[in-house]
Amino acid sequence: MIPPSSVPFRQDAPAHFAVRTALLFCAPLIVNGFAMPYFPVWLSTLSLNDFEIGIILAVPLFVRVITAPLVGLLADRIGERAKVLVWSAMLSLLTALALFVSHSFWFVLIVYALQGAVYSPYVPIVEAIALTGVRRWQFDYGQMRLWGSVAFIGATMLGGVMIGAYGGDMVLPAMAGGFLLTIAMAIAAPRVGRPRRPSPVATLTSPPPRALRARDLQLLLIGVTLVNASHAMLFAFSAIYWQHIGFSGTEIGLLWSAGVLAEIVMFVFTKAITRRFSIWTMIFSGCILAVVRWLIFPMSLGFWGYFVLQCFHAFTYAIMHTGMQNRLVQRVPEEQETSAQGLYFFYTGFFTAVVTVAAGYLYSWFGVDGFYAMSLVALAGCGFAAASFLLQPQRSLPGGKTSEAS
């Protein structure tokens, strides 16, 4: 949970702020619920090879690392972030419609990269609006964000049914419909006025503050985001693989939903978990189980085996992410928290893009056995996290001495 901070004055919140913000989270996550599992399936129907699919999926990730901070800075300077949401949603819809025009590799690559550019600021700006409500009017972030996850599950399940009925042809219309919703929700978004703090992604346009340059924190950010990046092959090729081994669209939708539902359950119990377990236990449990998850994935598990394995997402993302956020709260002053979130966004986007490119090669060469390489990526993340643990400031040393902060 993100605690509200004291503010110099109080003003009345926009009408129905919590409901409107919850719906604002729902719209982009409906798009993601269709796109993340099933856009690769649509690409596989275009006679593209696995390497080309990997490139198409990776390039927008590189693009958004560049464009999201720039648009976030623009949104902060305009003053009313919701205006940028409207433009982002409208341009995203145009790129989705453009994908109907041609299905050649280069055309799809360029258009999907443009979509990554114009769509990249949408969710970060929604997050910024939600956090404004938390800080100014003490709204519950978790209750607003929760409905976005519910919408993602609903879209994933509906997409699975539609894939079973219509094949990959359903993906583009479903995405276009989702972008129409993002336009409607952007128009209805709460207007909160000029931000008092910059958007997290906007802070990437300036050098990180000194607290974020500490070696232990840099190593931990790299380690956790490498573990996040190890999910790249799952995002890019799991639906294609499950379809290949005979799972129905509904079963694929259930498998994707299982991971998100496990994540939601873990977030619901976050307070109890953080009271009982240390931050490092949370982080290392996610790192280690990610290594195990990708080692097990290539085995012949059947539907229920993969269902259980998907529930590992509660640890390989949710609990580790929670531990990372709590560590940032410990190590970074409040006035630098947006810079910390921006750096976290950058590392996650960059490493995920790189690993997605590699995943295209690996899946093309080795098929599902390419997931063994994802376990190595997660293991590298474990190594960086362990180095961070050893270098953390004020860590107890033999003889009662402590190591100083870097």
C-alpha positions as CSV (number, residue, x, y, z in Angstrom):
1,M,0.0,0.0,0.0
2,I,1.3,3.5,-0.8
3,P,0.9,5.7,2.2
4,P,-0.5,9.2,1.8
5,S,1.8,12.0,2.6
6,S,0.9,15.3,4.3
7,V,0.0,18.1,1.9
8,P,0.2,21.9,2.5
9,F,-3.6,22.4,1.8
10,R,-6.6,20.3,1.1
11,Q,-9.2,20.7,-1.6
12,D,-12.3,18.8,-2.6
13,A,-11.6,15.7,-4.6
14,P,-13.2,15.3,-8.1
15,A,-16.6,13.7,-8.0
16,H,-16.5,9.9,-7.9
17,F,-12.7,10.0,-8.0
18,A,-12.2,6.4,-6.8
19,V,-14.7,4.9,-9.3
20,R,-13.5,6.9,-12.2
21,T,-9.8,6.0,-11.5
22,A,-10.7,2.3,-11.1
23,L,-12.3,2.4,-14.5
24,L,-9.3,4.3,-15.8
25,F,-7.1,1.4,-14.7
26,C,-9.6,-1.1,-16.3
27,A,-9.4,0.2,-19.9
28,P,-5.6,-0.2,-20.6
29,L,-5.5,-3.5,-18.8
30,I,-8.4,-4.8,-21.0
31,V,-6.1,-3.9,-24.0
32,N,-3.2,-5.7,-22.3
33,G,-5.4,-8.7,-21.4
34,F,-6.0,-9.2,-25.1
35,A,-2.6,-8.2,-26.4
36,M,-0.1,-9.8,-24.0
37,P,-1.3,-13.4,-24.4
38,Y,-2.8,-13.4,-27.9
39,F,-0.9,-10.8,-30.0
40,P,1.9,-13.3,-30.4
41,V,-0.7,-15.9,-31.5
42,W,-1.9,-13.4,-34.2
43,L,1.7,-12.9,-35.3
44,S,2.2,-16.6,-35.7
45,T,-0.7,-16.7,-38.2
46,L,1.2,-14.3,-40.5
47,S,3.8,-16.9,-41.4
48,L,6.4,-15.0,-39.4
49,N,9.2,-17.1,-37.9
50,D,9.9,-17.1,-34.1
51,F,12.8,-14.7,-34.4
52,E,10.7,-12.1,-36.3
53,I,8.0,-12.5,-33.7
54,G,10.5,-11.8,-31.0
55,I,11.8,-8.7,-32.8
56,I,8.2,-7.3,-33.3
57,L,7.5,-7.8,-29.6
58,A,10.8,-6.4,-28.4
59,V,11.2,-3.2,-30.4
60,P,8.2,-1.4,-28.7
61,L,9.8,-2.2,-25.4
62,F,12.9,-0.4,-26.4
63,V,10.8,2.5,-27.8
64,R,8.7,3.0,-24.7
65,V,11.9,3.3,-22.5
66,I,12.7,6.4,-24.6
67,T,9.2,7.8,-25.2
68,A,7.5,7.3,-21.9
69,P,9.8,9.7,-19.9
70,L,9.6,12.3,-22.6
71,V,5.8,12.2,-22.7
72,G,5.6,12.0,-18.9
73,L,7.7,15.2,-18.8
74,L,5.3,16.8,-21.3
75,A,2.3,15.7,-19.3
76,D,3.7,17.3,-16.1
77,R,4.4,20.6,-17.9
78,I,1.0,20.8,-19.6
79,G,-0.5,20.6,-16.1
80,E,-3.6,18.5,-16.7
81,R,-2.3,14.9,-17.3
82,A,-5.7,13.7,-18.5
83,K,-5.3,15.7,-21.7
84,V,-2.3,13.6,-22.7
85,L,-4.3,10.4,-21.9
86,V,-6.9,11.4,-24.6
87,W,-4.2,11.9,-27.2
88,S,-2.4,8.7,-26.2
89,A,-5.6,6.7,-26.5
90,M,-6.6,8.2,-29.8
91,L,-3.3,7.6,-31.5
92,S,-3.1,4.1,-30.1
93,L,-6.4,3.3,-31.7
94,L,-5.2,4.6,-35.0
95,T,-2.1,2.3,-34.9
96,A,-4.4,-0.6,-34.0
97,L,-6.5,0.1,-37.0
98,A,-3.4,0.5,-39.2
99,L,-2.5,-3.1,-38.5
100,F,-5.5,-4.2,-40.6
101,V,-3.9,-2.6,-43.7
102,S,-0.8,-4.8,-44.2
103,H,0.7,-7.9,-42.6
104,S,4.2,-7.8,-43.9
105,F,7.0,-8.0,-41.3
106,W,8.3,-4.5,-41.8
107,F,4.9,-2.8,-41.8
108,V,3.8,-4.7,-38.6
109,L,7.1,-3.9,-36.9
110,I,7.0,-0.2,-37.7
111,V,3.3,0.2,-36.8
112,Y,3.6,-1.8,-33.6
113,A,6.7,0.2,-32.6
114,L,4.6,3.4,-33.1
115,Q,1.9,1.9,-31.0
116,G,4.5,1.3,-28.3
117,A,5.5,4.9,-28.5
118,V,2.1,6.5,-28.3
119,Y,0.6,4.0,-25.8
120,S,3.6,4.0,-23.4
121,P,2.6,6.9,-21.2
122,Y,-1.0,5.8,-20.7
123,V,-0.6,3.5,-17.7
124,P,2.1,5.6,-16.0
125,I,-0.1,8.7,-16.2
126,V,-3.0,6.7,-14.8
127,E,-0.7,5.7,-11.9
128,A,0.2,9.3,-11.4
129,I,-3.4,10.4,-11.2
130,A,-4.2,7.6,-8.7
131,L,-1.2,8.6,-6.5
132,T,-2.4,12.1,-6.6
133,G,-5.7,10.9,-5.1
134,V,-3.8,8.9,-2.4
135,R,-1.6,11.9,-1.4
136,R,-4.2,14.7,-1.5
137,W,-7.4,12.9,-0.4
138,Q,-6.2,9.6,1.2
139,F,-7.9,7.3,-1.3
140,D,-7.0,3.6,-1.2
141,Y,-4.6,2.9,-4.1
142,G,-5.0,-0.9,-3.8
143,Q,-8.8,-0.8,-4.1
144,M,-8.5,1.3,-7.3
145,R,-5.7,-0.7,-8.8
146,L,-7.4,-4.0,-8.0
147,W,-10.1,-3.5,-10.6
148,G,-7.5,-3.2,-13.3
149,S,-6.3,-6.7,-12.5
150,V,-9.9,-8.0,-12.5
151,A,-10.4,-6.4,-16.0
152,F,-7.2,-8.0,-17.2
153,I,-8.4,-11.5,-16.1
154,G,-11.8,-10.9,-17.7
155,A,-10.2,-9.8,-21.0
156,T,-7.8,-12.8,-20.9
157,M,-10.6,-15.2,-20.3
158,L,-12.8,-13.7,-23.0
159,G,-9.8,-13.6,-25.4
160,G,-9.3,-17.3,-24.8
161,V,-12.9,-18.2,-25.7
162,M,-12.6,-16.0,-28.8
163,I,-9.3,-17.6,-29.8
164,G,-11.0,-21.0,-29.6
165,A,-13.9,-19.8,-31.7
166,Y,-12.3,-17.5,-34.3
167,G,-8.5,-18.2,-34.0
168,G,-6.0,-15.4,-34.2
169,D,-8.3,-13.2,-36.3
170,M,-10.0,-12.0,-33.2
171,V,-6.9,-10.3,-31.8
172,L,-6.9,-7.0,-33.7
173,P,-10.6,-6.3,-33.4
174,A,-10.4,-7.0,-29.6
175,M,-7.4,-4.7,-29.2
176,A,-9.2,-1.9,-31.2
177,G,-12.3,-2.3,-29.0
178,G,-10.0,-2.0,-26.0
179,F,-8.5,1.2,-27.3
180,L,-11.9,2.6,-27.8
181,L,-12.5,2.1,-24.1
182,T,-9.2,3.9,-23.3
183,I,-10.5,6.9,-25.2
184,A,-13.8,6.9,-23.3
185,M,-12.1,6.5,-20.0
186,A,-9.5,9.2,-20.8
187,I,-12.3,11.6,-21.5
188,A,-14.0,10.7,-18.2
189,A,-10.7,10.7,-16.2
190,P,-10.6,12.8,-13.0
191,R,-9.1,16.2,-13.6
192,V,-6.6,16.9,-10.7
193,G,-4.8,20.0,-11.9
194,R,-1.1,20.7,-12.0
195,P,1.0,17.9,-10.4
196,R,2.9,18.8,-7.3
197,R,5.4,16.0,-8.0
198,P,6.7,14.8,-11.4
199,S,5.5,11.6,-12.9
200,P,7.9,8.7,-12.2
201,V,8.8,8.2,-15.8
202,A,9.4,12.0,-16.3
203,T,12.3,11.8,-13.8
204,L,14.3,9.7,-16.3
205,T,15.0,12.8,-18.3
206,S,17.5,13.9,-15.5
207,P,20.3,12.1,-13.7
208,P,19.3,10.0,-10.7
209,P,19.9,11.6,-7.3
210,R,22.8,10.4,-5.1
211,A,20.7,8.0,-3.0
212,L,19.8,6.1,-6.1
213,R,23.4,5.8,-7.2
214,A,24.4,3.8,-4.1
215,R,26.0,0.5,-5.2
216,D,23.8,-1.8,-3.2
217,L,20.6,-0.2,-4.5
218,Q,21.8,-0.2,-8.1
219,L,22.7,-3.9,-7.8
220,L,19.3,-4.7,-6.3
221,L,17.4,-2.8,-9.0
222,I,19.4,-4.7,-11.7
223,G,18.8,-8.0,-9.9
224,V,15.1,-7.7,-9.4
225,T,14.5,-6.3,-12.9
226,L,16.6,-9.2,-14.4
227,V,14.2,-11.6,-12.7
228,N,11.3,-9.6,-14.1
229,A,12.9,-9.8,-17.5
230,S,13.2,-13.6,-17.2
231,H,9.4,-13.6,-17.8
232,A,9.9,-12.4,-21.4
233,M,9.7,-15.8,-23.1
234,L,6.5,-16.6,-21.1
235,F,4.9,-13.4,-22.3
236,A,6.1,-13.9,-25.9
237,F,5.7,-17.6,-26.6
238,S,3.7,-19.3,-23.9
239,A,0.3,-19.0,-25.6
240,I,1.9,-20.2,-28.9
241,Y,3.4,-23.2,-27.2
242,W,0.3,-24.1,-25.3
243,Q,-1.7,-23.9,-28.5
244,H,0.9,-26.0,-30.2
245,I,0.6,-28.8,-27.6
246,G,-3.2,-28.8,-27.9
247,F,-4.6,-26.6,-25.2
248,S,-7.9,-24.9,-26.0
249,G,-8.3,-21.1,-26.1
250,T,-10.2,-21.3,-22.8
251,E,-7.5,-23.3,-21.2
252,I,-4.9,-20.8,-22.3
253,G,-7.0,-18.0,-20.9
254,L,-7.3,-19.9,-17.6
255,L,-3.5,-20.4,-17.4
256,W,-2.9,-16.6,-17.9
257,S,-5.6,-15.7,-15.5
258,A,-4.1,-18.1,-12.9
259,G,-0.9,-16.1,-12.7
260,V,-2.7,-12.7,-12.4
261,L,-5.2,-14.1,-9.8
262,A,-2.3,-15.5,-7.7
263,E,-0.7,-12.0,-8.0
264,I,-3.9,-10.4,-6.7
265,V,-4.1,-12.8,-3.8
266,M,-0.6,-12.1,-2.8
267,F,-1.2,-8.3,-3.0
268,V,-4.3,-8.7,-0.8
269,F,-2.2,-10.3,2.0
270,T,0.8,-7.9,1.5
271,K,0.4,-6.3,5.0
272,A,0.4,-9.6,6.8
273,I,3.3,-10.9,4.8
274,T,5.4,-7.8,5.3
275,R,4.8,-8.0,9.1
276,R,5.9,-11.6,9.2
277,F,8.8,-11.8,6.7
278,S,11.8,-9.6,6.1
279,I,12.2,-7.7,2.8
280,W,15.1,-9.8,1.9
281,T,13.1,-13.0,2.4
282,M,10.5,-11.6,0.0
283,I,13.0,-10.7,-2.6
284,F,15.0,-13.9,-2.5
285,S,11.9,-16.1,-2.5
286,G,10.9,-14.5,-5.8
287,C,14.4,-14.8,-7.3
288,I,14.9,-18.4,-6.4
289,L,11.4,-19.5,-7.4
290,A,11.9,-17.8,-10.8
291,V,14.9,-20.0,-11.4
292,V,12.8,-23.1,-10.4
293,R,9.8,-22.0,-12.5
294,W,11.8,-21.8,-15.7
295,L,13.6,-25.0,-15.1
296,I,10.3,-26.8,-14.7
297,F,8.4,-25.1,-17.5
298,P,9.8,-27.3,-20.4
299,M,8.6,-30.5,-18.7
300,S,5.4,-32.2,-19.9
301,L,3.2,-31.0,-17.1
302,G,-0.3,-31.1,-18.5
303,F,-2.9,-28.4,-17.9
304,W,-3.0,-28.7,-14.1
305,G,0.7,-28.8,-13.8
306,Y,1.0,-25.6,-15.8
307,F,-1.8,-24.1,-13.8
308,V,0.1,-24.7,-10.5
309,L,3.3,-23.4,-12.1
310,Q,1.5,-20.2,-13.2
311,C,0.6,-19.6,-9.6
312,F,4.3,-19.2,-8.9
313,H,3.8,-15.7,-10.3
314,A,2.6,-14.7,-6.9
315,F,6.3,-15.1,-5.8
316,T,8.3,-14.5,-9.0
317,Y,6.6,-11.1,-9.5
318,A,4.2,-10.0,-6.7
319,I,6.1,-10.8,-3.5
320,M,9.4,-9.8,-5.0
321,H,8.0,-6.5,-6.4
322,T,6.5,-5.7,-3.0
323,G,9.9,-6.4,-1.3
324,M,11.6,-4.2,-3.9
325,Q,9.2,-1.3,-3.3
326,N,9.6,-1.6,0.5
327,R,13.4,-1.6,0.1
328,L,13.1,1.6,-1.9
329,V,11.0,3.2,0.9
330,Q,13.8,2.3,3.3
331,R,16.7,3.5,1.2
332,V,15.4,6.5,-0.7
333,P,14.1,9.8,0.7
334,E,10.4,10.5,0.0
335,E,11.2,13.5,-2.2
336,Q,13.2,11.2,-4.5
337,E,10.6,8.4,-4.7
338,T,9.5,9.4,-8.2
339,S,13.1,9.1,-9.4
340,A,13.3,5.7,-7.8
341,Q,10.1,4.5,-9.6
342,G,11.4,6.0,-12.9
343,L,14.7,4.1,-12.6
344,Y,12.8,0.9,-11.8
345,F,10.7,1.4,-14.9
346,F,13.8,2.0,-17.0
347,Y,15.7,-1.1,-15.9
348,T,12.6,-3.3,-16.2
349,G,11.8,-2.0,-19.7
350,F,15.4,-2.2,-21.0
351,F,16.2,-5.7,-19.7
352,T,12.8,-7.1,-20.8
353,A,13.4,-5.7,-24.3
354,V,16.8,-7.3,-24.5
355,V,15.6,-10.7,-23.2
356,T,12.6,-10.6,-25.5
357,V,14.9,-10.3,-28.5
358,A,17.0,-13.2,-27.2
359,A,13.8,-15.2,-26.6
360,G,13.0,-15.0,-30.3
361,Y,16.3,-16.6,-31.2
362,L,16.0,-19.2,-28.4
363,Y,12.5,-20.3,-29.1
364,S,13.3,-20.5,-32.8
365,W,16.4,-22.7,-32.1
366,F,15.3,-24.8,-29.1
367,G,11.5,-24.5,-28.8
368,V,10.3,-24.8,-25.2
369,D,13.7,-25.8,-24.0
370,G,14.7,-22.2,-24.5
371,F,13.1,-21.6,-21.1
372,Y,16.2,-23.1,-19.5
373,A,18.0,-19.9,-20.6
374,M,15.3,-17.9,-18.7
375,S,16.4,-19.7,-15.6
376,L,19.9,-18.5,-16.2
377,V,18.6,-14.9,-16.5
378,A,16.8,-15.3,-13.2
379,L,19.9,-16.9,-11.6
380,A,21.9,-13.8,-12.7
381,G,19.3,-11.7,-11.0
382,C,19.7,-13.7,-7.8
383,G,23.4,-13.1,-8.0
384,F,23.0,-9.3,-8.3
385,A,20.5,-9.3,-5.4
386,A,22.9,-11.4,-3.3
387,A,25.6,-8.8,-4.0
388,S,23.3,-6.1,-2.9
389,F,22.6,-7.9,0.3
390,L,26.3,-8.2,1.1
391,L,26.9,-4.5,0.3
392,Q,23.9,-3.1,2.1
393,P,24.8,-0.2,4.5
394,Q,25.0,-0.9,8.2
395,R,25.2,-4.6,7.6
396,S,26.5,-6.4,10.7
397,L,30.1,-7.6,10.4
398,P,32.2,-9.8,12.7
399,G,33.2,-8.2,15.9
400,G,30.1,-6.0,16.1
401,K,31.3,-3.6,13.3
402,T,29.1,-2.4,10.5
403,S,29.8,-1.6,6.9
404,E,29.1,2.0,5.9
405,A,26.8,3.0,3.1
406,S,28.4,3.3,-0.3
